[in-house]
Amino acid sequence: MKFDRDSLEKINIYTLRNVAREIGVKSPTSLTKPLLIEEILQIQSGQSKPSQPSKRGRPIKNSLEDRTTENYVSIRDKEAIKKEFIDKILKEIENRLYDIL
């Protein structure tokens, strides 16, 4: 998956570190967000070689597939979904009350 600077800047630091691990950035936890973005872009463009993943340390908690920007639902979207759900429930309650009366 190819990333551009704008999409990388929107990702939080924890997800960005997972992206960096998948791409081959060496020691992504020791780099700041701007440096991580630069490293990722350099590896994607071929200016740097990806490092080999280390077998040491704790396994990664989340895979990259679960944490891409396409899979995230923004807070605004969550609020809209919640409102839509509540509206459906209220409409159903209203319909049942009309049936009873």
Number of C-alpha atoms within 10 A of each C-alpha: 6 9 12 11 12 9 12 21 13 10 17 11 19 14 18 23 24 22 25 23 23 14 21 20 24 17 14 21 16 10 15 11 19 12 12 23 23 13 23 28 20 15 17 18 11 10 10 14 14 19 13 11 13 9 7 6 6 6 7 9 7 11 13 17 11 11 16 16 16 8 9 11 11 10 9 9 11 11 12 12 13 12 12 12 12 12 12 12 12 12 12 12 12 12 11 11 10 9 8 7 5
